Amino acid sequence: DENAKNCVVTNPNVLNLAFNRTRQTLDASSDEFLVVDNKAMGYRVKFLLKDFQSDHLANVIAYGGERLFEELPGSAAQKKKWHEKREEAYYGSAMHFFRSLYTNKLTEDGFIMYHLTRQLNPNRPPEDVIRQKAKMFYERRMKDSLDYWNNLATLSKYYRESLSKIPVMPYEVYQTTDKSGVFAFRPLNYLYVVYTKKRDEVYNKDLYRPLDMPNYEASVVTLFDPGYALFDMNGIIISQPPLLEGAWAKSRLSDLLPVDYVPDVK
């Protein structure tokens, strides 16, 4: 995205990279802080990478770590542009959503939740089958067959998708816990979150969008076991994170904000 184009990794030499051609996965690790100058939002981000994997066949990127933010020096005019970019990154983000959820401001802030039902696409083989076939044909140097299975991997994972007509209410998806300031997020899979104050003009083959719905930003949340996630008052997931699709999945390091970021009151 535009923010990523204005990010510079100042010490790429600290990264250890390993690419598995057969599985089409890229793993990265580091024992030192990865330093990224985000010249779009005016931050120097020091990221201590715990794990990172980009899975090309599954089209999933997973990463985790600790981050530290520092302000970049800049003129008054530059700082004004940075502030605008930060506000743009915040509104509609997952952080914004979770803060709105526990303060009961979803409607006011422009969020609508729906339950999404969908089935696996029968024309797309299971992930492990695609991997096995790709490995076999790669080892045998059978390019046409390898291309065939790699093309199958690009098909949409789902079909027969539909949204519930009745929006999901906040009390259906979250509750307080016995720990102050920590909330449990318990939606049914798959939770479809629409943000009505931004538009998304980029086509995503794996993101269902009803024909009668304007092209609002939309995200899909899928939980793993144990069926819930914990988040705090900053709107940050503090347990195993869910799988994110759509707008929130595109928001990565170039759009990261400090956990205590406070937006303008609008």
Long-range contacts (C-beta under 8 A, 24 or more apart in sequence): 1-250, 1-254, 1-255, 2-40, 3-38, 3-40, 3-41, 3-85, 3-89, 3-254, 3-255, 4-252, 4-254, 5-40, 6-38, 6-39, 6-40, 6-254, 7-36, 7-37, 7-38, 7-39, 7-40, 7-253, 7-254, 8-36, 8-37, 8-39, 9-34, 9-35, 9-36, 10-35, 10-36, 10-37, 11-35, 15-49, 21-138, 22-131, 22-134, 22-135, 22-138, 22-139, 23-55, 23-57, 23-131, 23-135, 24-55, 24-56, 24-57, 24-131, 24-134, 25-53, 25-54, 25-55, 25-56, 26-53, 26-54, 26-56, 27-52, 27-53, 28-52, 28-53, 33-68, 36-253, 37-72, 38-72, 38-253, 38-254, 38-256, 39-72, 40-82, 40-85, 40-254, 41-82, 41-85, 41-86, 41-89, 41-254, 41-255, 41-257, 42-71, 42-72, 42-74, 42-78, 42-79, 42-82, 42-85, 42-86, 43-69, 43-70, 43-71, 43-72, 43-256, 43-258, 44-69, 44-70, 44-71, 44-72, 45-69, 45-70, 45-253, 45-256, 46-70, 47-253, 56-153, 57-127, 57-130, 57-131, 57-134, 57-150, 57-153, 58-127, 59-206, 60-243, 61-249, 61-252, 64-241, 67-256, 69-257, 69-258, 86-257, 86-261, 86-263, 87-263, 87-264, 89-251, 89-255, 89-257, 90-257, 90-261, 90-263, 91-197, 91-198, 91-263, 92-195, 92-197, 92-198, 92-217, 92-247, 93-248, 93-251, 93-255, 93-257, 94-219, 94-235, 94-237, 94-244, 94-248, 94-251, 95-234, 95-235, 95-236, 95-257, 95-259, 95-261, 96-235, 96-263, 97-193, 97-195, 97-235, 98-183, 98-185, 98-231, 98-235, 98-236, 98-237, 99-233, 99-234, 99-235, 101-170, 101-173, 101-174, 101-183, 101-185, 102-174, 102-183, 102-231, 102-233, 104-170, 106-170, 109-197, 110-195, 110-196, 110-197, 111-193, 111-194, 111-195, 111-196, 112-167, 112-193, 112-194, 112-196, 113-167, 113-168, 113-169, 113-173, 113-187, 113-191, 113-192, 113-193, 113-194, 114-163, 114-164, 114-167, 114-168, 114-191, 114-192, 114-194, 115-163, 115-164, 115-168, 115-188, 115-190, 115-191, 115-192, 116-161, 116-162, 116-163, 116-164, 116-190, 116-191, 116-192, 116-208, 116-220, 117-160, 117-161, 117-162, 117-163, 117-164, 117-190, 118-158, 118-159, 118-160, 118-161, 118-162, 118-190, 118-208, 119-158, 119-159, 119-160, 119-161, 120-157, 120-158, 120-159, 121-155, 121-156, 121-157, 121-158, 121-159, 122-159, 123-155, 124-152, 124-153, 124-155, 124-156, 124-157, 125-152, 156-205, 156-206, 157-206, 158-206, 158-208, 161-208, 162-210, 163-192, 163-208, 163-210, 177-230, 181-232, 181-233, 182-230, 182-231, 182-232, 182-238, 183-230, 183-231, 183-232, 184-228, 184-229, 184-230, 185-223, 185-228, 185-229, 185-230, 185-231, 185-237, 185-242, 186-223, 186-227, 186-228, 187-221, 187-223, 189-222, 189-223, 190-220, 190-221, 190-222, 191-220, 191-221, 191-222, 192-218, 192-219, 192-220, 193-218, 193-219, 193-220, 193-221, 193-248, 194-218, 195-219, 195-247, 198-247, 200-246, 200-247, 204-246, 206-245, 207-245, 207-246, 217-246, 217-247, 218-246, 218-247, 219-244, 219-245, 219-246, 219-247, 219-248, 219-249, 220-244, 220-245, 220-246, 221-248, 234-259, 234-260
